[in-house]
Amino acid sequence: MTTAASDDALRESEAKYRAIFDLANDAIVVHDLATGAILDVNQKMTEMYGYTREEALHLAVEDLSAGEAPYTQQRALELLKAAAEGAPQLFEWSAKDRAGRLFWVEVNLKRVDIGGQDHLLAIVRDITDRKRAEREIRERHESQTTLNALLRLALEDMELEELLHRALALVVQNPWPVTLGVGDVFLAEAETGKLALKAHIGTHQLIDVSSTRHHRIPITAGGTMLGVLDVYVEAAHPEDASAKEFLSAFASTLAGIIVRKRAEQGLRAADEQLREQAALVRLGEMAAVVAHEVKNPLAGVRGAIQVIGGRLPPGTRDATVIGDVIARLDTLDELMGDLLLFARPPQPHHTPVDIVALAKETSDFAAQDPAISDVRFEVEGWGPAVMADPKLLKIVLLNLLLNSAHAMQSSGTVRIQVATTDRMCRIVVADTGPGIPSDIRDRIFVPFFTTKSRGTGLGLPTAKRLIDAHHGRISVDCPASGGTVVTIELPRLP
C-alpha cells in the first residue's frame, strides 16, 4: 500500500472514529494518563456542559464540578489516579455546566488504548432525572414514615402538650425535611384566640436571623384555625415544594389529632364532673341529715348551757368551763355551716359588682383579725362592673386571703390584682408565703383535705364550688420565685 493510500485509510478511520465519537448518547472525555488534562471531548459533552470543544480542552475537572466536598478537584484527581493504575472507577458526581447549573452525572472512568497510546476515558451520563426520581421516592417514604409515627403517637395515652412536643420532634429531628433542629407549635387560646406556645424544640438564640427563614404552616380543622407549626431552615437551602407539601400534610394530620385529643379530654372532664356531681349530691343529702339531726339540737344545747352558765358566779372555774364548752359548740356550728355551704351552695343572684371595691372591702375586713395584723393587703387594678353575686364572691375572697395569711404565718404581703376585658374578669391573689408542696398541690380542691391542725378542708373546695356556680374557673400555681398564686376567671355576663 502506498503512503498516500495509507494516509487516506488513516483519515477515513479517524473520520469514522470521530463520527462514532460524536454520535454517542453519553458525554465522552479523553484525559491524559499522567496529568488528567482533557485531550478531547465529543459533541454530547459540549451539549451537556455548554462549552465548545476548543473551550473544553482548556478546562480542568474542577471547572466541571460542583466544587463542594466531596465533588472537588482533589477527589477527582484521586479517582483519575486510581483509574490510571488500572482500577476502573464507576461513581456519581455533582457536575456544573458553563451557566453554573448543578446536575448529577454517572461517570465510568477507565484506562484505554487509543491509537496505540494509553489514555483515560470518562463516559459521563446525565442522571439528574434518575436522582430526582430516587429523591422523590425517598422523600415520599420519609413523609409516610413520619406521618405513620404521628398517627401511632395519637394512640398513646398522653397529655396534649406532651404529644405536641413529641410530634414536633418528628419534624425537626428527622433527616428530612432538612431543618436547623428548631421549631415551635402554637395553639390558639379558646377565650382570646391569641396564639400560645405549647411545644418548642431547639435554641432560637443560636439562629442567625439574617441567614435563616422559617416555614409557618397553619394548623386548621374544618375551617377553624387551631394554631401554627413553625419550622426553621437555612436561608441558603433551596425552596423545596415536597417539604412544604409534607409539612402541610403533617399539620393537617396534627389538627385532626388535636381535635380528637381535646374531645377525649372534654369527655374525661365531663365524666369526672359527673362523678363529682354524684358525690356532691350524696354529700348534700348527708348535709341535710346533719342540719336536721345535729345543727338544730346543737342550738338547743348551746342555749341551755348558756342559761346554766348565766347562773354561775362570774370568774369561777365552773363559769370558765361553761364558756369553753360554748366556744367549742360555736366551732362545731361553724363547721356545720361550712359543710352546708359546700354541699348546697346557693344559686348566685347576679348584680353589677365592682370587683376592685369588693376586694378592698374584703381585705379591710380580713385585716381586722388580730391574729393576722402583720399581714399587708394590697389591691391593684381597675375595670368595669361584673355581673356576679357579691356575697358569694366575698366568701371566696375571704377564704383565699385567710389561707394566704395563715400560709405566711401571719406576716407578709398578699396582693390582689384585678384585670377586666370585654368578656372576662381575672382576679389574681398572690402571697409571699412558702408555696404549696408539689405532692399535695393536686389535692387542695378535694373536700376535707387539709394540712392545718384545726382546719376543715372545705375552704378551697367551697371557693371552687362558688366560682363554678358563676361558670368561672379557679386555678392555683406556685411559681419558682416562691409564694402561691390563685387565679379566678369570671365571665363578665352571667
Phi, psi and omega in degrees: 000134180288165179297320180297316179296322179296318179296320179297319180295322180293317179297321179295320179295317179294323179296318178296317179300315181295322180296313178296318181303316184277339181272356180299143180283344178253153175290139179234130179232127178260125182249151172292134185297323186273317188256341184081004179295150180280123181258330182198153177219156178262178183298322182297326179294318181294325178290321184290320186258347176084011179255155170283166180298319181296320178293321183297327182292346180254010182265153169260164181301326182296335178290339182255010185240160181298328177090353177255140183307137005266015187265068186236170178299319181299314180294324179297318179294326176297319179292320178297320180295317180298319179292322179296331180276004173102008179254100180304144183240133175230118186206161174264147187217141175272109186259165180223132180266185185298327182278358180092001179290133177266140178208163184261139176227157171250126186247128174250108188246125181210162177272129183223160177260119177238113180062035178081009181229137181284134175224173171256128181248123177250118175258118190245126180240132177286117181244025182302315181296320179295317179296322179296317179296319179297318180296319180296319178296316180296319181292321177296321178296314179299318180299311182293322178299316180293318179295322177296320178296322178295318179294324176293323176301320183297337181276347181279153181273099179208161178289158185300317184294322177294319178299317180297320180296315181290326177294318179298323179298328178299331182272307190277345181252008177267156179292337176220137358291157181287121179228177176270007181077017181234133178197165181218155168234123176248140174240147179284132177290139183297322185282316188253340184080357180286148180282132179237136181293125181244336179209142181211139176223137178098178183239111181296330184296336181276358182269130172274108187302325183291341183245017180229163170216165180223146174275128175246107186254122178292141174255105186233152176215122179059034180081001180260131179282111179269331182168198179220152174248122179252129177227128185262137178226164177290141180297328181284345181291130184297149176300132184236105181297325180295320179296318179295319179297317179296314182298323177294317178295321179297314180296322179295317177296318180297324179299315178298322179292320179299315180300316181293318179298318180294323178295318178297316179296322178296319178295318178297318179296319179295321179295317178296321179295320178298316178296320179295318180296320179297318179295322180291326176298315179296321178294322177297320178296319178294321180296324178297321177295317179300317181298321182282316187272338185242308189298312182294312176300328180298321178295321178295318179297317180299317180297318181295317181294324179295323178295315179299317180297327180293340181272350181271148178297134179299143176088352179281165181297320180295321179296322178295318179297317179299319179297320178294321179296316180298321179296320179290324176295322177296320178298318178296322178295321177295321178298318177298321178295318178298319180296317179294320180295320179291315186287325182227070181295139179292152175290135182298139171257101189285128173219160177298127183235128171277102187297321180297315179296320179295321179295320178293317179298317181292317180294324177296321179294317180295325182294342180286345178290117183297337181290341181235033185295339181271003178272133179257127179254131179235133179241127181231156174115175179200154177177161178292169183295153178241138178282109183201178178260110185297325181293316180291321178295326178294322177298317180298308183298319180297318176302313182294318181295317180293321177301315180297316180299316180292324179295328180272007182057041174063030177206118180152199183234134172245122183249129177250121179243131182241130177222135184233133174249188180295331186247342191212152173243130180245127178243122181244123178247114183237136177240174181252027181280191183281353183085178181255127179306141185298332184285347178242002186297327182282355185249002188291340178262008178279127181303138176073003174274126180208152174253359180275146182294329181236023179276158179265342183074023181243355183298300181291319175301322178294317178302317179296319179299319182288323177291320176301322179296336176270006184059035177252191180223147175228136181219157182234136178223150177235095183294161181297334181288347178112166179084178178236137180238119176252126182245128177246131177239122181240138173292142182290331177250147184294000000 
